[in-house]
Amino acid sequence: MYSSSEPCPMCLVACYWARVPRLVYAATSHDAAANGFEDLQFYRQLALPNAERTLLSETAAGGEMHEVAARSLASWADKLPFPVEPKL
């Protein structure tokens, strides 16, 4: 994949999900930040543990909400034609 600048975090993760094997970009995230884009700030936030991030308050649900969501994911994985490899 070729891009005029380093992808924002969402686009970069989309490349990972799509299994894009190679990414070539011209301008860096530092170049983008120097021109008012917030990508670099987002990359820095994502590198922090959830509790240390300042742009958004993140809270994992517990109890029944968590159990239902976890069961839904397990049910989806059970229907795949190949075994799931945990990414822990």
N, C-alpha and C positions, 0 to 999 in steps of 0.2 A: 504494500500500500504506500502511496506517495501523498504527502501532505505539505501545504505551504508553511505550516508551523507545527510545533510539538502539540500533539492532541491534548485537549482538556482531559481531566480525569475520566469523565463519562465516556468520551470517545475512545480513550485508551483501553478502558475495560471492555468496551464493545469489541475492540480488536482482539482482546484476549478471548472473550466468549466465542467469537467467530473463528478462532484459531488462525488468525492471520499470521503467516510465518515470518514476515519481514515488514518493517515499517521504516520509511525514509522520510525525514522532514527537514525543512530548511531552517526557519527561525526557531529558536529555543524558547522554553517557557520564560527565561530571563528577558529575552527580547519582547515577548508578549507583555510581561509585567511592566517593562519600561514604557510601554505604550498604552497602559491603562487596563489591560486584561487581568483578571484575578486568578488565572490558572495556577500560578506559582503559590499563591496563598492557599488555594485549595489542596494542592499537593502537600504543602507543609502541614495543614490540618489533618489530612488523612494519615500522615506518618505518626501522629500522636495517638496514645490510648484514648478511648472514648471519653473517659472522665476528664481529660485535659483539653479537649477541643472547646473552642470558644465561639464558633460561628453558629452552632446549633446544639440544643440540649437533646441528648440521645438517652433513651431509657428503654431497656429490654422489659417487655411485659412478662409477668410471672403467672403462676397459677394455671387456671383453666385455659386462658388465652394462649399461653405458651404450649401447653399440652396439645391443644387442638392443632395449632400450627405445626408442631413437631410431627404429630401423627399424619398430617396432610402431606408433609414432605416425604415421610417414610413410605406412605402409600404410593406416591408418585414414583419413588425410586424402585419399589417392588415391581412395578409394571414395565420397567425398562427391559429391553431385550439383552442386556449385558449387565454383569455385576457392577455395583457402584463401588468406586474406590474412595474411601473417606479422605477428605483433604484437611485433616486436623493437624 
